[in-house]
């Protein structure tokens, strides 16, 4: 990157000649422009900030201040006619008396006065230089006092950290809130626009990135393992190969490990200072919430400590009462010495949250919604089936279109993997229908995890996990509910995978040992679904697939580009939460490996599923059609008709999808009048090319990628991105604690196979079914870890910005898009009312179910500005932010 100092380049006095205005004329045209700059300093969360603030005051007293230069959009600079002329420097006034050292992150408004020549027209950008010792957060600059014809105040929405000037190789530039396509950009800021993009690309910057670097670049998932600790901690590199494809992540530039040069070294576990571009990091409020809610998720450090210092052996739950005790009694610590010992191994913020307010109870959790109405309703077949439509993973169930179900696995490698289900297994429970009639009437549905798990099952079962690949068959009844018909549990053949699978089929029973066996069969199916949900529906298909879009957007779309303005709110905090996930959740020996059944093969398995990922299929109508739960209907608003009328996720989701698409259509149509405008937009074309060839580089040759040659393709693409980042993530994330906070309802691990008649395990099952159930699913310690993490993941931050909201009312200067956005918000408010009405309609049994949990996971919460946060079970944040 070539060093450029805009202030130095542009602040050159023009040579005197006949064409130059006289000083007297210039003085006559000079005006005072009043401005307001809003900034925020760091707070008590950074203990170095007190000294930094004192040093900043000293710098102010010695004249090393914060300066701003406005840049003309009308008058070229004589030294560089490709850029606008720079105005005189102005400084933030009264810094010493206004900035306080506070325990909270507080905004401070500074007055700034610019001397501005009328002939230079309205400024299109400004340069800011920070000559202080430390950084500050620049929120906005608002200019007032221009002639009435210029349209009133000029807003610069900045939202960026400004480090001392010596940290940068070029000046920090901010543009006004006017949106421009590249071809329509004022000539005098085109060069600045391109230079800013070059800065964000980093020009192949090497070495470890520093916190003030603003570089967006791509890397493989080569930072999950720790090979220097030994082979058990090594993990394969995901991405960059046909065998293990994966979306790209943000680059950090950390050095490779000593053992494996292809793997990137990792930070110490409690060092959360993982590089992401500074403006992608959590706000102070979000980070404060993260400390309070989330530091306890680093529970992998606590595993040996908890086991050694607690009175009770952490191993098994002896009864369901033991599990219920987590919510109303918790685990009692022995004495003050125990607490002291725990504090030695746990950071204070984490300790405070774990111990809660009474200081005596360790790991006491809120009562999950699934238990609030009844402590047994979760065990019913109706609730088990309903959660496939309205629970935390409502995106997998599909319509069965041939019987028996068939496998798509390669028979040459895996043998015969087709289902062993037969008519005699299911027809006795089909309410008088036979299989053919049910297929013709679209009444048979399946939750099928067989093909996803079977290739990994031998390796998974070589760990402490003992589980199956499952298929669950269901009947759609006349009242709209689903009725489980059978569960098939499959294992690889004992003679090897190429010999196919060995399967057993279990059918519903209520009493005796048969009823207990059926409850276990449902648990095995739930284990499959829990792992698939966490790894695929949640992590891969929202968090991981969206990150390349964020990187490409920042590298190729200028901040003044209309599509950047459209998508930017939907990228907030995602890179930061993904970096933290790689650090403590999905890494080798991380929380996910400790609490979810695929264990060390979890991420490798998600890579296998990514092979079949299709971006365009993540559009909700296309997804529903692909799963067969909807059919094409040209007369409906979304072009589809649901075959399960009472499918809460799909019903609410289609309304949200339609609202997003209408908003995106109106917005894009304002800037793109025809297809040619899209074709000639050099930034859009570069963005789309880089997204395909780099961000999702392992999928670049797929034929399903849109060509990005029409306005409709742009609209559909942006709608899908916003849907994934907002509503889809909300649907699969915020229901985790309400449903899985009680882990027997959504067990993540199974530790032994189904008991066989004649064995001790079978006798135990007959004698005490609850104990046998608890010995089969997630053990006590993993339950504590699992509940801890899903409580965090289900929390809304107190600075949440929901779909239909923006962090600034001045995000664009264009009136028509602002009006369209207001209409979008009004439509979301109507959808909120529709959801409440449907939840109160007793005809729709799937919206509340036996556990009486109203379906609110796709309730937009657009009308909520309380910023309360917490376990609300409702609200669609703009982005994948937790």
N, C-alpha and C positions, 0 to 999 in steps of 0.2 A: 504494500500500500504506500503510495507516494505521500509524503508529508505535505499537507495543505493547511494553511492557516487562512481562513477566509477573511478574517478581520484584517490581516496584514495585506492580503492580496487586493482587497477591495478598498481599503482606506488609503487611497492614493489621491492626493490633491491634483485636480486636472490642471494642465498647463494653461497659462493665460493666452488666449487668442481672441480674434474678433468675434467668434461665435459664442464665447463663454459669457454667461450672464455676469453682470457686474456684482460686486459684493453688496451694493446698495439694493439691487433688485432681489438678490437672494435673501437679504434680511427682511425685505417686505413680504416675501413669500414664506418665511420661516414661521412655523406655528408650534405651539406646545401641545403635545399629545399626552394625555393622562392615561396611565395604565395601572392595572392591578395584577400582581404576580402572586399566585398561591403556591406555597411550598410547605413541605413537611420534613422535619428532622427525624432522626432515629430516636429511640426511646430506651427505657430501662432494659428492654430485651437484649440490648447490646451494651454491656457494662463499660465499654470503652468510650461510649458516646459522651459521657460527662466531661472527660478531658478533651475530647475532640471539640465540643462546643466552646470550651474555654479558649482553645487554640484558635478557633474561628473568630472569636471576639478580638483576640490579639491581632490576627491578620487584618481585620476591619480597621482597627486603630492605626495600623501602619499602611493603610491605603490599598491593601490587597483585598479587593472587594469582588462582588458578583456583578458582572457587566453584561449588558444586552445591546445588540445592534440590530435595528430593523433593516430589512432588505427590500428595496423598491421592486415593484412589478412592472414599472413603466420606464424607468430611466436606467440605461446601461451604465456600468462603471467604466470610466475611461481606460482603466488599466486592463480590463477584461470585459469586452463587449458581450460575452456570452452569459454574463451574470448581472443581476441587478445591483445598482449602486447601494452601498452601505451607508446608513445614517450614523450620526454621532453616537458615541457610547453613552448609555444611561446606566445608572446603578440602583440596586435595591436600597431603599432608604430606611434608616433606623434599624439595621440588623441587630446591633448590640442590645437595644432596649426591647425589641420585639420577640426575638427567639428565646425561648425558655428551655431549660432542661427539665423535662417532665417524665413522669412514669408512664404516660400514655402518648401515643402518636397523635400530635395535634397539628392541625393546619394553621398556617399563619399567612395573612394577606399583607403584602408589601405594596407600597405605593412606588411607582416609577414614572419619571417624566422624561419624555423624548423631545428633542429638538428635531423637527421634521420639515423638510421643504415640500411645499404644496405640489410643486411640479413633479415630484417623485411618485405621486399617486398613492393609493393604499398599499401598505406593505403586504407581501405574499409570504414572507418568512422572517425569522430572526435567528441571530446567532447568540448563544449564551456562553460565557466564560466564567468558570468557578475558580477564583484565585484563593479560596479558603483552604484549610487543612483537610477538611473531610467532605463527604458527599451529602447531598440533600435530595429530596424528592420534589421534582417540579411538576405541579399538577396542571397549571394553566396560566396563560397570559390573556388578559382582556384589554383591548384598546378602546378608548372613547375619545370623542372630540374631533373626529373627522367631519368634513363638510357633509351636510344632510344628504347630498346626492350620492355619497359613497355607501349609503345603506346602513348607517348606525354602527353599533359596536362590531369590532373584529375580534373573533375568538380563535385562540390557539390552544387546542386541547393537547397537552403534552404527556402527562402520566409517565414520567421517566426519571430515573435516577441520574443525577449530574455529579460526576466525580471531579476532583481537581483537574484542571486543564492539562497538567503534565502527564496524566494517565492516558490521554487520547492522542492519536496521531493526526486527527483532523478535528475541526471545530464541531461542536454540537449544534445542529440546525433543526429548527422546528417550523412547520408550515401551518398556514391558516387552515381553518376547517372546511375550506372549499374543496370539493372533489373534482379531479380532472382525469379523463382518459389520457394516455401518453400523448396522443396526437393533438390534444386540446390544451395541453399544459402551456402556460405563458412562457414565451421564449426565454425570458431572463431567469427562470428557475428550473428549466429542463436539465441543465448541467448539475445543479444541486440535487435534483431528484435522483439522477443516475448515480451521483457520487455517494449519496446516502445508502443506496442499495449495495454499492460496492463495499462500503464499510461493514454492512451487516453480513455480507458473504465472507468477509475475512480474507479473501484472496489466498486461499489455501494456507492459512496461518498454521504454523506448526508449534509443537510444545504444549504444555499444559495451559489451558485458558485461565485467566485471572477473573476475579469477580467484576472488574470494571470493563472487561472485554464484552463486546456486543455482537459476538460472532454466532451465527446460526450455520451449522454444518451437520453432515450426516455421519453416522457410525453404525457398525454392526452391534448386535447384542453380544458383545465379547467381554462384558464386565459382570457377568452373573456368578462366575466361578472364582475360586481362590486357589489355583493350582499350587501355589507356593506352600500351602498348608498340607498338601498331600493329595494323592489321586482321588480320595473320597470327596474332596471339596472342589475338584475340577468339574467344569461343565462345558459342553460343546459350544462353539460359536454359532449363534443363530443369525442367519442372513448371509447372502453372498455365495450360496451354493444351492444347486437343485435339490440336494438331499435335505437340507435344513433351511428353507427360505424363511424370511421374516421381514416385517416392516423395519425401516431404519429408525434409530433414536437420535437424540441430540448428541453431538460430539463434545467431549470434555478435554481431549488432548492429553489425558494422563498417560504416563509411561507404561510399557508392557510389563507383564510379570517376568520374574527371572526364569521360571520353569518353562513357561509357554509364551513365546514372543507374539503369538496371535491373540492372547488374552490381555485385557487391560487391567492394570493394578486397581485395587480398591482402597477407599478411605477407611479409617478406623470406624468401627460400628457406630459409635456415638457422635461421630463427626458428621453433622447433617449439612455441611457446607459444600454440597455437590454442585459443580458448575452447571448452571443454566444461564443464558443471557439475563443480566440483572433485572430487566423489566419483566421477565417471565417468573420471577420469584414471588412467593406469597407476599401479600401486603402485611403490614404490622399486625393488623387485626386478625387476619387469617393465620399468621404464624403464631400469634398468641393463642388462638383457638387450637392450633395444631399442638402446641406444647401442653395445653390443658387436656385435650381429648386424646392426642395421638402419640405422645412420647411413650406412653405405656405399651404401644404396639411393638416396641423393641424388646419384647418379652423373651426373645431367645437368649438374651444375656442372663435372664433370671431363672432359667430352667434348673440348673444345679443349685442355685441359691435358695429358691423356694423349697425345693425338695429337702434341703438340709436344715432349714431353719423353722419350718412349720411343724406344729405338733402332729398334725394328721398326715399320714403317708399319702402323697398324691399319686394315686394309681387307679383305683376303681371307685365308682359310685356304688354304694351298697343297695340303694333303692331310688325310686323317683323322688322320694322326699329329700334325699341328699341333693338332687339336682334343683328342686324347688327352693332349697335352702340358700342357693346362690343369690336368689333375688330378695329373700326376706331375712336371711340370717348371715350368709356368707361364711367364710372360714375364719375362725378366731385365732388370733396370734397368741403366742404363749405369754410373753412378758415384755417389759421395756427393753431388755437385752436383745430380744428378737427384733424389735423395731429398729434398734440401733444398728444391728447387723445388716438389716435390709437397707437401711439408709446408706451404709457403706458401699453397697453395690448398685444402688439405683440413683440416678440423678434426682435432685430434689423435686423438680416439676413433676416427674413421673411418679415419684413416691407419693406426693400430695394427692394425685389423682387416683392412684391405686388404693390408698388407704381410706380415701373419702373423708368426710368431715368428722366422724366420731373418733378417728385415730385408733380404733380397736379392731375394726373389721377389714379384712383383706379381700379385695376383689369382690365387692358387692355390686351387683348389676341391677339396672332398672328392669321391671317386669315386662317381658316382651308382649306385644299386642296379642299374639297367638294364645296366650294364657289368661288374658284379662277376663274373658267371658266364662271360660271353662278350662279346667286342667286336663280334660280328656277329649275334647272335641277334635283336637289335632289328629287323633288316632283313627277317626272315621274314614271310610273309603271315599265318601263324598268330598271331604276336605283334601284328602290326598290327591284326588283328581282335579278339584277346583283350582288348586295352586298352580297347575299347569297352564291355566288361563288367566289367573289373577294374582299369582304369587310373585316371587322374586326372579323367576326364570320362565316367563310366559312366551318365549321366542323360539321354542324347540318343537313343541307338539306339531304333528302333521297328520293329514288325512291318509288313511290306509287305502291304497288304490289297487292292490292285488293281495290275494291271500293264498298261501302263507307269505309273510314278509320275506323279501329277498335281500341278500347282501350285495354290495357293490365292490367288495374287496376282491383282489386278484386271486382267483382260484388256484392259479399255478403256484402261488406263494403261500396261500393260507387255506387251501383246500375248500371243502364245502362249508360255507358259512351261512347258508340259508336257514331260516327259522324252522324249528321243530314243532311249532304251534299247529294244531289241527282243529277241525270243526268241533270235534267232540270235547275239546278243552273249553270252548267258549259258548257254544250254542245253548247249553242249559241255562245260562244267565242272560240271554239276549232278548228277554221280554217277548218271546214268541217269534222273533225274526230268525231267519237262517242267514248264513254268512253272505250268500249271493245277494239276498234282498238288502242286507245292511250296506253292502258295497254300493249297490245301485242307488240307494237312498242317501248316500254320503253320511252314514251313521257310524262308521268305524274309524277310530283315530289311534295313533301310536306315539309313544315317547320312546324313541329309538336311539340308544347310545351304543349299540352293538359295534358298528363299524368304526366308530371313533376310538373305542377302547381296546378292541381285540388285538390290534398289532402290538400294543404295549403291555398286554395283560401278563404275559410270562415274566417280564422284567419287573412290573409293579408288584406282582405276587412273590417275587424273590425278596422283597423288603418285609417289614412288619405288617404290611397291608395284606389282607386276604379278601379279594373281592371278585366280582363277576362283571361281564358285559351284559347289559340288560335290555330287554324290550318289554314295554308295558302296553297292553292293548286295552282300549276303552270304547264304550258304546255311548253315543249321543242319545239321550233320552228325550221323551216328548216335553218334559218340563225344562229342557235346555241344559240340564246338568250332565256331567260325564260319570259313567259307571265303570270302574275297573273290571275287566273280564279275566285277565290273566297276566302273569309276569313270567317271562322267560329269563333264566339265569344261565349264562354260557361261560365255559372255560375252554382254553386251548386243549386240544387232544393231548393225552399223556405221552404219546409217541412223537409229538412235535407239531408245530404250527401248521405244517403242510398237510397234515392229516385232517384238518378241519376243526370244528368245535364240538364239544360235548355239552348238551343242554338239558335242563330240567324245567318243567313248566309247573307253576303254582297258581292255584285258583282261589277265589275268595272263600273264607270261612270265618265264622265269628266265635265259635266256642271250642274248648278243649285244646289239645296240642296242635290240631289243625289250624285253629285260629291264631295261635302263637307263631306257627310257621308262616302263615300269611302276613302277620305283622313284620316278621323278619324279611320276607320277600320284598315288602314295600320299603323297608329300610335300605336294602341293597340297591333298589331302584333310586331311592333318594340320595344315596351316597354317590352314585353315578351322576345324577343330575346336579348335585352340589359341586362336584369337581368340575363338570362341564360348564356350569354357570360361572364359577369363579375364574377359570382359565380362559374360556372361550367367549361366552356371552358377555361377560363383564370386561376382563382384561384385554383379550385380543381384539374383539370386535368393537370396542369403544376406545379405550385408552391407547392401545398400541397402533391401531390403524389410523387414528386421527393425528398422531404426532408428525408424520411426514408432511401432512397438509400444513401444519403450523410452520414447520421449517421452510418449506417451499414458498409459502405466502410471504414470510418475512424476507426471504432472499430475492424474490422476483416481483413482488407487488409493492409499489411505493405506498407509504402511509396516506398519500393523497389519492390513491387509486380507489374508485368506488367499490370494487370487490374486496379490497383490503378493509375498508370501512364497514362493509357488510359482515364479513366473517370474523374480524378481530375479536369481538366480544365472546365469540364461541370458542376461543382458544385460551382464554384466561386460566392461568394456574396449571394447565395440563402438563407442560414440560416439567414443572417443578414436582408435581405429584408423581409423575412417571419416574423421575430421577430418584425420588425417595422410595418408590416401589422397588426399583432395581437394587437399591441399597439395603433395604430391610425386609422386603416382602417376598419378592420372586427370586432372590439370590440363592446360591447354594446354602443349605442349612438355614434358610430364612423362614419367616413365619408361615408362608404358604406351604413350603415343603414339610414343615413340621405339623401342619394342621389339615392338609388336604391329601386324599388318598394316593394320587400319582407320585407323591413324594419327590425324589430326585429326578424323576422323568417328567415332571409337570410341564416345564417350559418346552422341552423337546416334543412333547405331545401336542402342545399348542402350535408348534411349528408345522407339524404334520397336518393339522386342521387348516392352517393358513394356505396350504397348497390348493385348497378348494375355495378360497375366499374370492368373492366377486363383488367389487365395490358397488356396481349398479344394483345388485340384489339386496343391498341394505336399504334401498328405498322401501318404505313400508308396504305400499301396494304390491310391489314386485315380490317382496319377502312373503307376503300372505299368499300370493298366487303360487309361488314356488313350493311352499309347504302344503299347498292344496286345501288350505282352510278358507280360501275365498275363490270365487270364479269371476271371470271378466263380465262386467256389466256396463255397457256404454251409457246407460241412463243414470248412473250414480255419479256423484261429484268426483270420486276418486277412481272411477272406472272399474270398481270391484264390488262384489256382493259377498258378505260373509256367510259361510255355511253354518257357523255356530253363531247364532244371533246374539247370545249372551256371552260374549268373549270380551271381558272388560278392557284388557290391554289393547286389543285390536279396535274396539269401538271408540274408545277415547283417543287412541293413537291416530286413527284416520281423521278425526276432527282436528287434532293438533297438526298432522301432516298437511291437511288442506289449508289451514291457516298460515303455516310457514310458506307453503308454495305460493299462495296468493300474495303474501308480503314480498317474497323474493321476485315474483313475476313483475309486480308493480315497480319495485326498486330497479331491477335490471332494465326494464323497458324504458325507464326514464333516461338512462345513459346509453343504452344500445338500441338504436332505432331499427336496426335490421341485422341480418346475419353477417354482412360484410364488416360491420363495426367490430364484431367479435373476431373475425378472421384477421383484421388489420391491427388489432390490439397487441402490440409486441410484448407487453408485460404478461397478459393473459396467456399468450401462446408459450412464452418462456416458462411461466408458472406450471402450465399443464404438462409440458414436455419434461421438466425437471421432476415433477411429482411422480410421473410414470417411470422415468428412466433411472432416477436416483432414490427418491423417497420410498417408492414401492418397486425398486429396481428388479427384484426377483420375479415380478409379475409383469414386466414391461412388454413382453411379447404377446400378452393375452389379447384376444380379438374383441373382448367385451368393453374395453376402454372406450368411452366416447371420444370422438375425433376433435371435439371442441371447435367445430366450424359453424355452429348455429347458435342463435340466442336461446333456443329451447334447450340445447345441451348444456349451456351455461346455467340456465335456471334450474334444471333438474339436478345438476352437479352440486350447486350451492345449496339447494333444498336438502339434498341427501347429507351433505356435510353438517348442516345445522341440525338436522334430525338426529344424526348419530351423536353429536356432541351434547345435545340438550336432552331431548325427550327419551331417546333410546337409553342413554346412560342413566337417566333418572329412573326409568322403569326397571332396570336390572341392578341398580345400586341401593336406592334408599329403602327398599323393602327388606334388606338383609337382616337388620336387627328385629323388626316386627315379626318375621317368620323364622329366622334362623338363630335368633338370640336364645331360643330354647333349642339346643342342638339335637335332642332326640327327634324333633320334627324335621330337621334337615341335617342329619349326620354327615360328616365329611370324610369319615374313615370307617372301614369295617376290618376287624382284626381276626376273624375266623370265619370259616365257611359255614354254610347251612348245616346244622346238626343232622347226622344220619341216624335213622332208627337203630337201636341197639347200642349206641355209644353213650358215654357218660354225659356228653353235652346234650344229647336228646333227652336223657333222663332229667337233667337239670331244667331243660326247657319245659318239660311236663310238670315239674315240681314247682318252679318259681320262674314264670315267663319273664317277669320284669328284670330279674337279675340276669337271666340269660341274654335278654335284649341289650342291657347296659354293658355286658361283657363283650358283646359283638361290635357295638358301635364305638364312636370316639371316646377314649379314656378320659379320666378326670383332668389330668394336666393339659392335654391337648384341647379339652373343652374350655378350660379357663383361657388359654391362649386364643382359641378361635372366637369365643364370645368377645374377648377384649378387642380383637381386630375388627370384627364386624360392627361392634358398637361405634367405633371410630368412623368406619366407612359409611355408616348410615347417618352421621351427623351433618346437618346443614350449618355452614359457617355463619357467624353473625354479620359478615359483610357480603352475604350471598346476593347476587344480582340475578333475578329470575327472567325467564323468557318473556319478552315484551317490555323489559326494563333496560335502561342504559345507565352507565355511570355518570354521564353528563348529558344535559339537555341540548348542549351545543355541539354534538358529535358531527354534525354536518351543517353547512350553510345553505343547503338546497331545500327550499320549502316543500316541494312535492314529495320527496322521500320522507321528510318529517311528518307530513300529513298521512302518508301511507303507513308509517310506523305507528301513528296514533290509531289508525284503523285496525292494525294488527293487534294492538293492545286491547282494543274494544272487543275484537273477535275472541281473544283469549278469555276475557271476562265472561263472555257468553258461554264459552266452553266450560268454565268453572261452574256456572249455574246448571248447565246440562249434566255435568258429572254429579253434582249434589242431587239433582232430580232423579237421575237413574239409580243412585245409591239408595234412595228412599222408596224406589218402586219395588214392591214385594214380588213382582213377576220375575225380576232378574235375580235369581237365587245365587248366581256366581259372583255377584258384586259384594256380598258380605260373607256368605257361607256359614257353616256350623260354628266357626270361631267368631263370627260377627265382627269382621274387620272390613269396614267400607273401603272400596278400591279408590285410593287417592294418589297413587304413585304418579299418575299423569295429570294431576290437578295442577295447573300452571303456577298458581300463587302470584300471578301478575299484579294482583291488587294489594299484595302484602309489602309494606315498606317498614315494618316494625323492626327488622333486622334482629330478631330474637334468636334464630338458629336452634340447634339441638335436634332431638329425635322427634321430628314432627310427622314423618311418614307421608309428607306431601311436598309439592313444589318441584318445578323443573328449572334448575339453574341453567344459565346460558351455556355453560361449558362443563367439560369433564374436569372437575376441580377437586375431587376427593376420591 
